[in-house]
Amino acid sequence: MRVNLKLSRVGMNMQEATIAKWHKQPGESFKAGEPLYDIETEKVTQEVTASGDGTLLEIMVPAGENAAVGAPVCAVDLKL
């Protein structure tokens, strides 16, 4: 099932974050708990991990670019 993953808020005042690094590229599969990408804010750098098994389909926000909280950053095909 195709799902767009959105940037989650990691701090109360967080409005946006920079995608620092992608650990997976389109076409690569991942398992639950594996890192997908890193985000950077003014206060923290955090690894974002997969909540389930699947495949990365599309990167919507490349590394080095900013994304607003709630904006889609990638599309994945999650195995149910």
C-alpha positions as CSV (number, residue, x, y, z in Angstrom):
1,M,0.0,0.0,0.0
2,R,1.4,3.4,-1.0
3,V,1.7,5.8,1.8
4,N,3.1,9.4,2.0
5,L,5.2,9.8,5.1
6,K,4.8,13.3,6.6
7,L,7.3,15.3,8.7
8,S,6.3,14.8,12.4
9,R,6.8,17.5,15.1
10,V,9.6,16.5,17.4
11,G,9.5,19.6,19.6
12,M,6.7,21.9,20.8
13,N,7.8,24.9,18.8
14,M,9.0,23.0,15.7
15,Q,7.6,24.4,12.5
16,E,10.0,22.9,10.0
17,A,13.2,20.8,9.8
18,T,16.0,20.1,7.3
19,I,16.3,16.6,5.8
20,A,19.9,16.0,6.7
21,K,20.5,12.6,5.1
22,W,18.6,9.8,3.4
23,H,19.6,6.3,4.5
24,K,17.5,4.6,1.8
25,Q,17.1,5.4,-1.9
26,P,14.1,4.8,-4.1
27,G,13.7,1.1,-4.8
28,E,15.4,0.0,-1.6
29,S,13.5,-2.1,0.9
30,F,13.6,-1.5,4.6
31,K,12.5,-3.4,7.8
32,A,10.6,-2.0,10.8
33,G,13.0,0.0,13.0
34,E,15.6,0.7,10.2
35,P,16.5,4.4,9.7
36,L,14.9,6.1,6.7
37,Y,16.3,9.6,7.0
38,D,17.7,12.2,9.5
39,I,16.2,15.5,10.3
40,E,17.9,18.6,11.8
41,T,16.2,21.4,13.7
42,E,17.7,24.3,15.6
43,K,17.9,22.2,18.7
44,V,18.3,18.5,17.6
45,T,19.3,16.0,15.0
46,Q,17.1,13.0,15.0
47,E,16.9,9.7,13.0
48,V,13.5,8.8,11.7
49,T,12.9,5.0,11.6
50,A,10.4,2.9,9.6
51,S,7.3,1.8,11.5
52,G,6.9,-1.3,9.3
53,D,8.5,-3.3,6.5
54,G,8.3,-1.8,2.9
55,T,10.1,-0.2,0.0
56,L,11.0,3.5,-0.5
57,L,9.2,4.6,-3.7
58,E,9.9,8.4,-3.9
59,I,11.9,11.1,-2.1
60,M,9.9,14.3,-2.1
61,V,12.3,16.4,-0.1
62,P,15.9,15.9,-1.0
63,A,18.7,16.1,1.6
64,G,19.6,19.6,2.4
65,E,16.1,20.9,1.8
66,N,13.6,22.1,4.5
67,A,10.1,20.7,5.0
68,A,7.2,22.1,7.1
69,V,5.7,19.9,9.8
70,G,3.0,17.8,8.2
71,A,4.4,18.1,4.7
72,P,5.0,14.8,2.8
73,V,8.8,13.9,2.6
74,C,8.6,10.6,0.9
75,A,6.3,7.8,-0.5
76,V,6.7,4.2,0.6
77,D,5.0,0.9,-0.2
78,L,4.2,-0.6,3.2
79,K,3.7,-4.4,3.5
80,L,0.6,-5.2,5.4
